[in-house]
């Protein structure tokens, strides 16, 4: 259901107080269904994001294996403190960007 459907059900419940318990029970059941669907879709997206990251890592390893390039063990993001400063200075000295 979408927002307008919920709005209509709630407005009907307000207009007809004698039918309100039945209408609001229907609203709650529909909210529960939509909430479960939303949660399932959220979990599915998280699973897909993890699979994408894993595939990207695998593809990078395969590419590096085919080209013979050496994979950097530590990236700039992994370094902290003095190590990060040293890596930055070394990059500047080599002319890497």
N, C-alpha and C positions, 0 to 999 in steps of 0.2 A: 504494500500500500504506500501511497505517497502522502504528503502533508495535507493536501486538500481532502483526501478521503478521511483522514483522522479528524480534520476540522469539521467536516460534515457530520460524522458520527457524534462528535462531542456537542455540536450545536443542536442536533436532534435530541440528544439526551437532556440538554438544558431546556429546550422548548416543550418537551413532554416529560415532566418529572416522574410520572407514573411508569414510564418505560425506561427511565434512566439506568436502573441497575442492570437491565438486560443489555442496553446499548453500551454501557461502560465495561461490562464483562466482555463484550465483543471487541471493544477497543483494546483491552488488556491482552486478549488472546492474539490479536493481530500484532500488537507491539512485541509480544513474546516471539512470534514467528519471525518478524523483521529483525529483532535483536539477534536471534540465533543465526539467521542468514548473514547478517552483518559480521558477526563473530567468525563464522565459518569462512567468509570471504577474506577477512583480515588475516586469518591464519594461513589461508591459501596463498595470499600475496607474500607473506613472510617466507613461506616455503619456497616459492618461486624466486624470491630475491636471493635466498641462500643458494639455490641451485644455479642461478645465474653467476653469482660470485665464484662458486666452485668451478663452473665451466670456463669462466674467464681465467682463473688461475691455471687450469689444465691447458687451455689454449696457449697461454703465455709460456708455460713450461715446454710445450710441444714446439712452439715457434723458436724458443731459445735453443732447444735441442737440434732443430733443423738448421739453424743459421750458424751454430757454433759460438754464438755470443755468450759471454759470461754473465750470469745473473748476479746482480748486486745482492749481497747477503743482508746488508743493513741499508735502509733508505734513510733519507734525511728526516722523515717523520719518526723513525725509530730512535734517533739519537737525541740526547738531552745534554744540557749543560755544556761543559768544555768540549765534549765530543762533537756536538752540533756546531759549535763555533769553529773548531778545527776543520770539519768537513766543509763548511761554508768557505773558509779561507782557501782551502785546497782547490775547491771548485773555481774560485776566482782566479787563482794562480794558473790553473790549467786552461782557463778561458771557457769552461763549461757554463751553460746557462740553464 
